[in-house]
Amino acid sequence: MAEESLNIRLHVYDEDIAMKLHNRDDEVYYRNAAKLITERYGAYAQVYKGRKSDHTIGLMTLIEIALRYEKELDKNDTAPYDNILRQLTSEIEDALK
């Protein structure tokens, strides 16, 4: 049987946003994401409110979060290890011939 969707409301900075989740297990991730966005947007707003537009502050927040994401992806890059394992496997197979 297909899992039912879940409707939730997230508070992000100064706005409530309705979301429809197709995977109930993702609720905690959505809530944590909303909390992170609120925290980082608030930090930028505290420094730049009145000097930068809300749109620019939002983009600055997105850039910071995307930067964190990119750094995390880079840390989890297994390609160098995969290449070494392929090379070692090849050398072992050649030695066993």
Secondary structure by P-SEA (a helix, b strand, c coil): cbbbbbbbbbbcccbbbbbbbccccaaaaaaaaaaaaaaaaaaaaacccccccaaaaaaaaaaaaaaaaaaaaaaacaaaaaaaaaaaaaaaaaaac
